[in-house]
């Protein structure tokens, strides 16, 4: 769901050492290390394109926008306090999932994971780059999610962050040539603020490709199974989503995560691959 590639600022300032071709070669080399060898689901390597845009800039933008969202929720008295039972439930589930994130992305070792709950009727949840997770009360209450189903939602969103889908989508959206140029400029500390600002306005509402969604479904399924959550809940979750999509209002999550029989069928096909992980976790 990649190798850590932070460099000292003194090294980053050596812009002359970077050019588009070298950036592309480094991106390709990084992709070869982006999927754990012992994964039970078959998702392949993460997108090469993501390496054309520095991860720390996307993560910084995610942290900034997450903070702004929490500030807005707090101002509306919609941010759950630490004593909130639903928030404690979410944080307990996250504590079980997070230890299994590292094999999918070595950068996750340095992420300051955070989980918050926002009072809203919206059916929505997300994980920003850098491990910033938020759930809206609507997805818990309207869908009446079990702990296993919450873990599937959370694992899915964590997978988007771990597989760096937002970073890859950003690179692809400006075209390969432009992304290479941006990558070189960033490594020379040029136009950093502009890129981070553009990323920060897109991250929460970003629509991922169908392949990204499948990738997140399967990686999230494995994360949750390893943490001891029933993989069959992935199927019941998306059946609930399919039902909710027929109703009106509060469907923010479904606007960016469309449900359908193909999605459910792929999950059903992959549940057997992770059932042993689940059983072993339950025994442990």
Secondary structure, 3 states (H helix, E strand, C coil): CCCCCCCCHHHHCCHHHCCHHHHHHHHHHHHCCCCCCCCCCCCCCCCHHHHHCCHHHHHHHHHHHHHHHHHHHHHCCCECCCCCHHHHHHHHHHHHHHCCCHHHCHHHHHCCCEEEEECCCCCCEEEECCCEEEEEHHHHHHCCCCHHHHHHHHHHHHHHHHCCHHHHHHHHHCCHHHHHHHHHHHHCCCCHHHHHHHHHCCCCCCCCCHHHHHHHHHHHHHHHHHCCCCCCHHHHHHHHHHHHCCCCCCCHHHHHCCCCHHHHHHHHHHHHHHHHHHHHHHHC
